[in-house]
Amino acid sequence: MQTVDLRNFWQRTMQTARLMVGLPDYARYAAHVREKHPDRKPMTETEFFRACQQSRYGGRNGRCC
């Protein structure tokens, strides 16, 4: 494999792994906000991660009930 192919493969593998554990792609989110909502400032990566966790698990502090 060429270096570019290997790099692309690795990036896609990491993106897939993140999606499998519930971590949407921050770079894709930031590009979307810049393109579709130029009046808004994208969240930082930390804010984005916390918002995704909050959305997925809510404010239950890890409890199921």
mmCIF file of the N, C-alpha and C atoms, coordinates in Angstrom:
data_MODEL
# 
_entry.id   MODEL 
# 
loop_
_atom_site.group_PDB 
_atom_site.id 
_atom_site.type_symbol 
_atom_site.label_atom_id 
_atom_site.label_alt_id 
_atom_site.label_comp_id 
_atom_site.label_asym_id 
_atom_site.label_entity_id 
_atom_site.label_seq_id 
_atom_site.pdbx_PDB_ins_code 
_atom_site.Cartn_x 
_atom_site.Cartn_y 
_atom_site.Cartn_z 
_atom_site.occupancy 
_atom_site.B_iso_or_equiv 
_atom_site.pdbx_formal_charge 
_atom_site.auth_seq_id 
_atom_site.auth_comp_id 
_atom_site.auth_asym_id 
_atom_site.auth_atom_id 
_atom_site.pdbx_PDB_model_num 
ATOM 1   N N  . MET A 1 1  ? 0.837   -1.191 0.000  1.00 0.00 ? 1  MET A N  1 
ATOM 2   C CA . MET A 1 1  ? 0.000   0.000  0.000  1.00 0.00 ? 1  MET A CA 1 
ATOM 3   C C  . MET A 1 1  ? 0.876   1.246  0.000  1.00 0.00 ? 1  MET A C  1 
ATOM 4   N N  . GLN A 1 2  ? 0.369   2.261  -0.624 1.00 0.00 ? 2  GLN A N  1 
ATOM 5   C CA . GLN A 1 2  ? 1.085   3.530  -0.598 1.00 0.00 ? 2  GLN A CA 1 
ATOM 6   C C  . GLN A 1 2  ? 0.803   4.226  0.724  1.00 0.00 ? 2  GLN A C  1 
ATOM 7   N N  . THR A 1 3  ? 1.657   5.190  1.070  1.00 0.00 ? 3  THR A N  1 
ATOM 8   C CA . THR A 1 3  ? 1.513   5.920  2.327  1.00 0.00 ? 3  THR A CA 1 
ATOM 9   C C  . THR A 1 3  ? 0.177   6.632  2.418  1.00 0.00 ? 3  THR A C  1 
ATOM 10  N N  . VAL A 1 4  ? -0.266  7.247  1.321  1.00 0.00 ? 4  VAL A N  1 
ATOM 11  C CA . VAL A 1 4  ? -1.536  7.976  1.316  1.00 0.00 ? 4  VAL A CA 1 
ATOM 12  C C  . VAL A 1 4  ? -2.692  7.015  1.552  1.00 0.00 ? 4  VAL A C  1 
ATOM 13  N N  . ASP A 1 5  ? -2.661  5.849  0.913  1.00 0.00 ? 5  ASP A N  1 
ATOM 14  C CA . ASP A 1 5  ? -3.708  4.853  1.100  1.00 0.00 ? 5  ASP A CA 1 
ATOM 15  C C  . ASP A 1 5  ? -3.746  4.363  2.539  1.00 0.00 ? 5  ASP A C  1 
ATOM 16  N N  . LEU A 1 6  ? -2.586  4.131  3.109  1.00 0.00 ? 6  LEU A N  1 
ATOM 17  C CA . LEU A 1 6  ? -2.508  3.662  4.486  1.00 0.00 ? 6  LEU A CA 1 
ATOM 18  C C  . LEU A 1 6  ? -3.033  4.721  5.458  1.00 0.00 ? 6  LEU A C  1 
ATOM 19  N N  . ARG A 1 7  ? -2.681  5.970  5.227  1.00 0.00 ? 7  ARG A N  1 
ATOM 20  C CA . ARG A 1 7  ? -3.161  7.056  6.076  1.00 0.00 ? 7  ARG A CA 1 
ATOM 21  C C  . ARG A 1 7  ? -4.682  7.165  5.987  1.00 0.00 ? 7  ARG A C  1 
ATOM 22  N N  . ASN A 1 8  ? -5.229  7.100  4.783  1.00 0.00 ? 8  ASN A N  1 
ATOM 23  C CA . ASN A 1 8  ? -6.676  7.175  4.585  1.00 0.00 ? 8  ASN A CA 1 
ATOM 24  C C  . ASN A 1 8  ? -7.364  6.003  5.274  1.00 0.00 ? 8  ASN A C  1 
ATOM 25  N N  . PHE A 1 9  ? -6.798  4.811  5.128  1.00 0.00 ? 9  PHE A N  1 
ATOM 26  C CA . PHE A 1 9  ? -7.339  3.625  5.788  1.00 0.00 ? 9  PHE A CA 1 
ATOM 27  C C  . PHE A 1 9  ? -7.367  3.812  7.303  1.00 0.00 ? 9  PHE A C  1 
ATOM 28  N N  . TRP A 1 10 ? -6.275  4.316  7.873  1.00 0.00 ? 10 TRP A N  1 
ATOM 29  C CA . TRP A 1 10 ? -6.185  4.513  9.317  1.00 0.00 ? 10 TRP A CA 1 
ATOM 30  C C  . TRP A 1 10 ? -7.211  5.552  9.788  1.00 0.00 ? 10 TRP A C  1 
ATOM 31  N N  . GLN A 1 11 ? -7.352  6.653  9.054  1.00 0.00 ? 11 GLN A N  1 
ATOM 32  C CA . GLN A 1 11 ? -8.319  7.685  9.432  1.00 0.00 ? 11 GLN A CA 1 
ATOM 33  C C  . GLN A 1 11 ? -9.744  7.135  9.406  1.00 0.00 ? 11 GLN A C  1 
ATOM 34  N N  . ARG A 1 12 ? -10.068 6.366  8.380  1.00 0.00 ? 12 ARG A N  1 
ATOM 35  C CA . ARG A 1 12 ? -11.411 5.786  8.277  1.00 0.00 ? 12 ARG A CA 1 
ATOM 36  C C  . ARG A 1 12 ? -11.646 4.757  9.379  1.00 0.00 ? 12 ARG A C  1 
ATOM 37  N N  . THR A 1 13 ? -10.616 3.992  9.715  1.00 0.00 ? 13 THR A N  1 
ATOM 38  C CA . THR A 1 13 ? -10.738 3.010  10.790 1.00 0.00 ? 13 THR A CA 1 
ATOM 39  C C  . THR A 1 13 ? -10.998 3.699  12.122 1.00 0.00 ? 13 THR A C  1 
ATOM 40  N N  . MET A 1 14 ? -10.259 4.763  12.399 1.00 0.00 ? 14 MET A N  1 
ATOM 41  C CA . MET A 1 14 ? -10.457 5.498  13.651 1.00 0.00 ? 14 MET A CA 1 
ATOM 42  C C  . MET A 1 14 ? -11.839 6.158  13.693 1.00 0.00 ? 14 MET A C  1 
ATOM 43  N N  . GLN A 1 15 ? -12.274 6.715  12.584 1.00 0.00 ? 15 GLN A N  1 
ATOM 44  C CA . GLN A 1 15 ? -13.600 7.326  12.525 1.00 0.00 ? 15 GLN A CA 1 
ATOM 45  C C  . GLN A 1 15 ? -14.673 6.271  12.812 1.00 0.00 ? 15 GLN A C  1 
ATOM 46  N N  . THR A 1 16 ? -14.542 5.104  12.218 1.00 0.00 ? 16 THR A N  1 
ATOM 47  C CA . THR A 1 16 ? -15.499 4.019  12.443 1.00 0.00 ? 16 THR A CA 1 
ATOM 48  C C  . THR A 1 16 ? -15.498 3.597  13.905 1.00 0.00 ? 16 THR A C  1 
ATOM 49  N N  . ALA A 1 17 ? -14.324 3.457  14.484 1.00 0.00 ? 17 ALA A N  1 
ATOM 50  C CA . ALA A 1 17 ? -14.223 3.055  15.896 1.00 0.00 ? 17 ALA A CA 1 
ATOM 51  C C  . ALA A 1 17 ? -14.890 4.097  16.796 1.00 0.00 ? 17 ALA A C  1 
ATOM 52  N N  . ARG A 1 18 ? -14.666 5.367  16.529 1.00 0.00 ? 18 ARG A N  1 
ATOM 53  C CA . ARG A 1 18 ? -15.287 6.419  17.342 1.00 0.00 ? 18 ARG A CA 1 
ATOM 54  C C  . ARG A 1 18 ? -16.808 6.379  17.221 1.00 0.00 ? 18 ARG A C  1 
ATOM 55  N N  . LEU A 1 19 ? -17.296 6.190  16.008 1.00 0.00 ? 19 LEU A N  1 
ATOM 56  C CA . LEU A 1 19 ? -18.742 6.121  15.809 1.00 0.00 ? 19 LEU A CA 1 
ATOM 57  C C  . LEU A 1 19 ? -19.336 4.908  16.514 1.00 0.00 ? 19 LEU A C  1 
ATOM 58  N N  . MET A 1 20 ? -18.597 3.809  16.552 1.00 0.00 ? 20 MET A N  1 
ATOM 59  C CA . MET A 1 20 ? -19.087 2.598  17.208 1.00 0.00 ? 20 MET A CA 1 
ATOM 60  C C  . MET A 1 20 ? -19.252 2.789  18.711 1.00 0.00 ? 20 MET A C  1 
ATOM 61  N N  . VAL A 1 21 ? -18.448 3.649  19.301 1.00 0.00 ? 21 VAL A N  1 
ATOM 62  C CA . VAL A 1 21 ? -18.562 3.898  20.741 1.00 0.00 ? 21 VAL A CA 1 
ATOM 63  C C  . VAL A 1 21 ? -19.322 5.182  21.039 1.00 0.00 ? 21 VAL A C  1 
ATOM 64  N N  . GLY A 1 22 ? -19.941 5.765  20.008 1.00 0.00 ? 22 GLY A N  1 
ATOM 65  C CA . GLY A 1 22 ? -20.806 6.921  20.233 1.00 0.00 ? 22 GLY A CA 1 
ATOM 66  C C  . GLY A 1 22 ? -20.122 8.262  20.192 1.00 0.00 ? 22 GLY A C  1 
ATOM 67  N N  . LEU A 1 23 ? -18.969 8.358  19.560 1.00 0.00 ? 23 LEU A N  1 
ATOM 68  C CA . LEU A 1 23 ? -18.285 9.640  19.442 1.00 0.00 ? 23 LEU A CA 1 
ATOM 69  C C  . LEU A 1 23 ? -18.370 10.142 18.004 1.00 0.00 ? 23 LEU A C  1 
ATOM 70  N N  . PRO A 1 24 ? -19.289 11.037 17.720 1.00 0.00 ? 24 PRO A N  1 
ATOM 71  C CA . PRO A 1 24 ? -19.354 11.592 16.368 1.00 0.00 ? 24 PRO A CA 1 
ATOM 72  C C  . PRO A 1 24 ? -18.052 12.320 16.016 1.00 0.00 ? 24 PRO A C  1 
ATOM 73  N N  . ASP A 1 25 ? -17.833 12.531 14.741 1.00 0.00 ? 25 ASP A N  1 
ATOM 74  C CA . ASP A 1 25 ? -16.603 13.108 14.223 1.00 0.00 ? 25 ASP A CA 1 
ATOM 75  C C  . ASP A 1 25 ? -16.586 14.629 14.421 1.00 0.00 ? 25 ASP A C  1 
ATOM 76  N N  . TYR A 1 26 ? -15.678 15.119 15.258 1.00 0.00 ? 26 TYR A N  1 
ATOM 77  C CA . TYR A 1 26 ? -15.606 16.556 15.545 1.00 0.00 ? 26 TYR A CA 1 
ATOM 78  C C  . TYR A 1 26 ? -15.249 17.364 14.303 1.00 0.00 ? 26 TYR A C  1 
ATOM 79  N N  . ALA A 1 27 ? -14.321 16.882 13.508 1.00 0.00 ? 27 ALA A N  1 
ATOM 80  C CA . ALA A 1 27 ? -13.905 17.624 12.309 1.00 0.00 ? 27 ALA A CA 1 
ATOM 81  C C  . ALA A 1 27 ? -15.082 17.805 11.354 1.00 0.00 ? 27 ALA A C  1 
ATOM 82  N N  . ARG A 1 28 ? -15.882 16.782 11.212 1.00 0.00 ? 28 ARG A N  1 
ATOM 83  C CA . ARG A 1 28 ? -17.057 16.868 10.339 1.00 0.00 ? 28 ARG A CA 1 
ATOM 84  C C  . ARG A 1 28 ? -18.065 17.868 10.914 1.00 0.00 ? 28 ARG A C  1 
ATOM 85  N N  . TYR A 1 29 ? -18.272 17.820 12.233 1.00 0.00 ? 29 TYR A N  1 
ATOM 86  C CA . TYR A 1 29 ? -19.171 18.774 12.889 1.00 0.00 ? 29 TYR A CA 1 
ATOM 87  C C  . TYR A 1 29 ? -18.695 20.208 12.668 1.00 0.00 ? 29 TYR A C  1 
ATOM 88  N N  . ALA A 1 30 ? -17.412 20.456 12.907 1.00 0.00 ? 30 ALA A N  1 
ATOM 89  C CA . ALA A 1 30 ? -16.864 21.813 12.774 1.00 0.00 ? 30 ALA A CA 1 
ATOM 90  C C  . ALA A 1 30 ? -16.983 22.308 11.333 1.00 0.00 ? 30 ALA A C  1 
ATOM 91  N N  . ALA A 1 31 ? -16.707 21.445 10.361 1.00 0.00 ? 31 ALA A N  1 
ATOM 92  C CA . ALA A 1 31 ? -16.844 21.838 8.952  1.00 0.00 ? 31 ALA A CA 1 
ATOM 93  C C  . ALA A 1 31 ? -18.296 22.164 8.623  1.00 0.00 ? 31 ALA A C  1 
ATOM 94  N N  . HIS A 1 32 ? -19.221 21.391 9.154  1.00 0.00 ? 32 HIS A N  1 
ATOM 95  C CA . HIS A 1 32 ? -20.647 21.645 8.923  1.00 0.00 ? 32 HIS A CA 1 
ATOM 96  C C  . HIS A 1 32 ? -21.062 23.000 9.474  1.00 0.00 ? 32 HIS A C  1 
ATOM 97  N N  . VAL A 1 33 ? -20.646 23.295 10.700 1.00 0.00 ? 33 VAL A N  1 
ATOM 98  C CA . VAL A 1 33 ? -21.013 24.572 11.320 1.00 0.00 ? 33 VAL A CA 1 
ATOM 99  C C  . VAL A 1 33 ? -20.433 25.737 10.529 1.00 0.00 ? 33 VAL A C  1 
ATOM 100 N N  . ARG A 1 34 ? -19.177 25.623 10.129 1.00 0.00 ? 34 ARG A N  1 
ATOM 101 C CA . ARG A 1 34 ? -18.559 26.714 9.353  1.00 0.00 ? 34 ARG A CA 1 
ATOM 102 C C  . ARG A 1 34 ? -19.254 26.914 8.006  1.00 0.00 ? 34 ARG A C  1 
ATOM 103 N N  . GLU A 1 35 ? -19.663 25.815 7.376  1.00 0.00 ? 35 GLU A N  1 
ATOM 104 C CA . GLU A 1 35 ? -20.275 25.913 6.050  1.00 0.00 ? 35 GLU A CA 1 
ATOM 105 C C  . GLU A 1 35 ? -21.743 26.327 6.113  1.00 0.00 ? 35 GLU A C  1 
ATOM 106 N N  . LYS A 1 36 ? -22.512 25.709 6.979  1.00 0.00 ? 36 LYS A N  1 
ATOM 107 C CA . LYS A 1 36 ? -23.966 25.917 7.005  1.00 0.00 ? 36 LYS A CA 1 
ATOM 108 C C  . LYS A 1 36 ? -24.429 26.997 7.977  1.00 0.00 ? 36 LYS A C  1 
ATOM 109 N N  . HIS A 1 37 ? -23.629 27.285 8.986  1.00 0.00 ? 37 HIS A N  1 
ATOM 110 C CA . HIS A 1 37 ? -24.000 28.256 10.017 1.00 0.00 ? 37 HIS A CA 1 
ATOM 111 C C  . HIS A 1 37 ? -22.845 29.224 10.267 1.00 0.00 ? 37 HIS A C  1 
ATOM 112 N N  . PRO A 1 38 ? -22.482 30.034 9.273  1.00 0.00 ? 38 PRO A N  1 
ATOM 113 C CA . PRO A 1 38 ? -21.296 30.900 9.410  1.00 0.00 ? 38 PRO A CA 1 
ATOM 114 C C  . PRO A 1 38 ? -21.427 31.940 10.529 1.00 0.00 ? 38 PRO A C  1 
ATOM 115 N N  . ASP A 1 39 ? -22.641 32.200 10.984 1.00 0.00 ? 39 ASP A N  1 
ATOM 116 C CA . ASP A 1 39 ? -22.848 33.164 12.062 1.00 0.00 ? 39 ASP A CA 1 
ATOM 117 C C  . ASP A 1 39 ? -22.551 32.563 13.432 1.00 0.00 ? 39 ASP A C  1 
ATOM 118 N N  . ARG A 1 40 ? -22.444 31.232 13.522 1.00 0.00 ? 40 ARG A N  1 
ATOM 119 C CA . ARG A 1 40 ? -22.176 30.557 14.789 1.00 0.00 ? 40 ARG A CA 1 
ATOM 120 C C  . ARG A 1 40 ? -20.712 30.171 14.910 1.00 0.00 ? 40 ARG A C  1 
ATOM 121 N N  . LYS A 1 41 ? -20.249 30.131 16.140 1.00 0.00 ? 41 LYS A N  1 
ATOM 122 C CA . LYS A 1 41 ? -18.891 29.654 16.423 1.00 0.00 ? 41 LYS A CA 1 
ATOM 123 C C  . LYS A 1 41 ? -19.007 28.185 16.833 1.00 0.00 ? 41 LYS A C  1 
ATOM 124 N N  . PRO A 1 42 ? -18.246 27.284 16.194 1.00 0.00 ? 42 PRO A N  1 
ATOM 125 C CA . PRO A 1 42 ? -18.327 25.861 16.580 1.00 0.00 ? 42 PRO A CA 1 
ATOM 126 C C  . PRO A 1 42 ? -17.877 25.660 18.025 1.00 0.00 ? 42 PRO A C  1 
ATOM 127 N N  . MET A 1 43 ? -18.447 24.656 18.671 1.00 0.00 ? 43 MET A N  1 
ATOM 128 C CA . MET A 1 43 ? -18.013 24.291 20.017 1.00 0.00 ? 43 MET A CA 1 
ATOM 129 C C  . MET A 1 43 ? -16.564 23.827 19.953 1.00 0.00 ? 43 MET A C  1 
ATOM 130 N N  . THR A 1 44 ? -15.881 23.940 21.065 1.00 0.00 ? 44 THR A N  1 
ATOM 131 C CA . THR A 1 44 ? -14.536 23.364 21.130 1.00 0.00 ? 44 THR A CA 1 
ATOM 132 C C  . THR A 1 44 ? -14.681 21.849 21.128 1.00 0.00 ? 44 THR A C  1 
ATOM 133 N N  . GLU A 1 45 ? -13.584 21.165 20.924 1.00 0.00 ? 45 GLU A N  1 
ATOM 134 C CA . GLU A 1 45 ? -13.644 19.702 20.899 1.00 0.00 ? 45 GLU A CA 1 
ATOM 135 C C  . GLU A 1 45 ? -14.121 19.146 22.242 1.00 0.00 ? 45 GLU A C  1 
ATOM 136 N N  . THR A 1 46 ? -13.693 19.763 23.329 1.00 0.00 ? 46 THR A N  1 
ATOM 137 C CA . THR A 1 46 ? -14.126 19.336 24.663 1.00 0.00 ? 46 THR A CA 1 
ATOM 138 C C  . THR A 1 46 ? -15.610 19.571 24.847 1.00 0.00 ? 46 THR A C  1 
ATOM 139 N N  . GLU A 1 47 ? -16.103 20.743 24.455 1.00 0.00 ? 47 GLU A N  1 
ATOM 140 C CA . GLU A 1 47 ? -17.540 21.044 24.551 1.00 0.00 ? 47 GLU A CA 1 
ATOM 141 C C  . GLU A 1 47 ? -18.351 20.075 23.697 1.00 0.00 ? 47 GLU A C  1 
ATOM 142 N N  . PHE A 1 48 ? -17.839 19.786 22.501 1.00 0.00 ? 48 PHE A N  1 
ATOM 143 C CA . PHE A 1 48 ? -18.514 18.865 21.596 1.00 0.00 ? 48 PHE A CA 1 
ATOM 144 C C  . PHE A 1 48 ? -18.616 17.475 22.229 1.00 0.00 ? 48 PHE A C  1 
ATOM 145 N N  . PHE A 1 49 ? -17.512 17.002 22.796 1.00 0.00 ? 49 PHE A N  1 
ATOM 146 C CA . PHE A 1 49 ? -17.502 15.698 23.454 1.00 0.00 ? 49 PHE A CA 1 
ATOM 147 C C  . PHE A 1 49 ? -18.515 15.655 24.592 1.00 0.00 ? 49 PHE A C  1 
ATOM 148 N N  . ARG A 1 50 ? -18.525 16.686 25.422 1.00 0.00 ? 50 ARG A N  1 
ATOM 149 C CA . ARG A 1 50 ? -19.467 16.732 26.552 1.00 0.00 ? 50 ARG A CA 1 
ATOM 150 C C  . ARG A 1 50 ? -20.910 16.791 26.076 1.00 0.00 ? 50 ARG A C  1 
ATOM 151 N N  . ALA A 1 51 ? -21.178 17.564 25.033 1.00 0.00 ? 51 ALA A N  1 
ATOM 152 C CA . ALA A 1 51 ? -22.540 17.659 24.491 1.00 0.00 ? 51 ALA A CA 1 
ATOM 153 C C  . ALA A 1 51 ? -22.990 16.299 23.951 1.00 0.00 ? 51 ALA A C  1 
ATOM 154 N N  . CYS A 1 52 ? -22.088 15.578 23.293 1.00 0.00 ? 52 CYS A N  1 
ATOM 155 C CA . CYS A 1 52 ? -22.430 14.253 22.774 1.00 0.00 ? 52 CYS A CA 1 
ATOM 156 C C  . CYS A 1 52 ? -22.710 13.278 23.910 1.00 0.00 ? 52 CYS A C  1 
ATOM 157 N N  . GLN A 1 53 ? -21.892 13.331 24.954 1.00 0.00 ? 53 GLN A N  1 
ATOM 158 C CA . GLN A 1 53 ? -22.103 12.467 26.114 1.00 0.00 ? 53 GLN A CA 1 
ATOM 159 C C  . GLN A 1 53 ? -23.426 12.801 26.800 1.00 0.00 ? 53 GLN A C  1 
ATOM 160 N N  . GLN A 1 54 ? -23.708 14.081 26.953 1.00 0.00 ? 54 GLN A N  1 
ATOM 161 C CA . GLN A 1 54 ? -24.954 14.516 27.584 1.00 0.00 ? 54 GLN A CA 1 
ATOM 162 C C  . GLN A 1 54 ? -26.146 14.049 26.754 1.00 0.00 ? 54 GLN A C  1 
ATOM 163 N N  . SER A 1 55 ? -26.040 14.181 25.448 1.00 0.00 ? 55 SER A N  1 
ATOM 164 C CA . SER A 1 55 ? -27.116 13.761 24.559 1.00 0.00 ? 55 SER A CA 1 
ATOM 165 C C  . SER A 1 55 ? -27.345 12.255 24.637 1.00 0.00 ? 55 SER A C  1 
ATOM 166 N N  . ARG A 1 56 ? -26.262 11.517 24.712 1.00 0.00 ? 56 ARG A N  1 
ATOM 167 C CA . ARG A 1 56 ? -26.381 10.058 24.730 1.00 0.00 ? 56 ARG A CA 1 
ATOM 168 C C  . ARG A 1 56 ? -26.834 9.519  26.084 1.00 0.00 ? 56 ARG A C  1 
ATOM 169 N N  . TYR A 1 57 ? -26.261 10.039 27.154 1.00 0.00 ? 57 TYR A N  1 
ATOM 170 C CA . TYR A 1 57 ? -26.523 9.476  28.469 1.00 0.00 ? 57 TYR A CA 1 
ATOM 171 C C  . TYR A 1 57 ? -27.408 10.336 29.349 1.00 0.00 ? 57 TYR A C  1 
ATOM 172 N N  . GLY A 1 58 ? -27.660 11.575 28.956 1.00 0.00 ? 58 GLY A N  1 
ATOM 173 C CA . GLY A 1 58 ? -28.497 12.450 29.767 1.00 0.00 ? 58 GLY A CA 1 
ATOM 174 C C  . GLY A 1 58 ? -27.809 12.854 31.050 1.00 0.00 ? 58 GLY A C  1 
ATOM 175 N N  . GLY A 1 59 ? -28.555 13.378 31.967 1.00 0.00 ? 59 GLY A N  1 
ATOM 176 C CA . GLY A 1 59 ? -27.993 13.841 33.233 1.00 0.00 ? 59 GLY A CA 1 
ATOM 177 C C  . GLY A 1 59 ? -28.154 12.852 34.349 1.00 0.00 ? 59 GLY A C  1 
ATOM 178 N N  . ARG A 1 60 ? -28.079 11.567 34.030 1.00 0.00 ? 60 ARG A N  1 
ATOM 179 C CA . ARG A 1 60 ? -28.360 10.527 35.023 1.00 0.00 ? 60 ARG A CA 1 
ATOM 180 C C  . ARG A 1 60 ? -27.130 10.074 35.790 1.00 0.00 ? 60 ARG A C  1 
ATOM 181 N N  . ASN A 1 61 ? -25.991 10.663 35.529 1.00 0.00 ? 61 ASN A N  1 
ATOM 182 C CA . ASN A 1 61 ? -24.745 10.301 36.218 1.00 0.00 ? 61 ASN A CA 1 
ATOM 183 C C  . ASN A 1 61 ? -24.429 8.813  36.082 1.00 0.00 ? 61 ASN A C  1 
ATOM 184 N N  . GLY A 1 62 ? -24.702 8.233  34.931 1.00 0.00 ? 62 GLY A N  1 
ATOM 185 C CA . GLY A 1 62 ? -24.345 6.846  34.694 1.00 0.00 ? 62 GLY A CA 1 
ATOM 186 C C  . GLY A 1 62 ? -25.332 5.829  35.245 1.00 0.00 ? 62 GLY A C  1 
ATOM 187 N N  . ARG A 1 63 ? -26.374 6.278  35.862 1.00 0.00 ? 63 ARG A N  1 
ATOM 188 C CA . ARG A 1 63 ? -27.364 5.340  36.397 1.00 0.00 ? 63 ARG A CA 1 
ATOM 189 C C  . ARG A 1 63 ? -28.419 5.029  35.341 1.00 0.00 ? 63 ARG A C  1 
ATOM 190 N N  . CYS A 1 64 ? -28.928 3.839  35.361 1.00 0.00 ? 64 CYS A N  1 
ATOM 191 C CA . CYS A 1 64 ? -29.932 3.486  34.369 1.00 0.00 ? 64 CYS A CA 1 
ATOM 192 C C  . CYS A 1 64 ? -31.328 3.940  34.785 1.00 0.00 ? 64 CYS A C  1 
ATOM 193 N N  . CYS A 1 65 ? -31.557 4.125  36.074 1.00 0.00 ? 65 CYS A N  1 
ATOM 194 C CA . CYS A 1 65 ? -32.901 4.507  36.542 1.00 0.00 ? 65 CYS A CA 1 
ATOM 195 C C  . CYS A 1 65 ? -32.859 5.672  37.516 1.00 0.00 ? 65 CYS A C  1 
# 
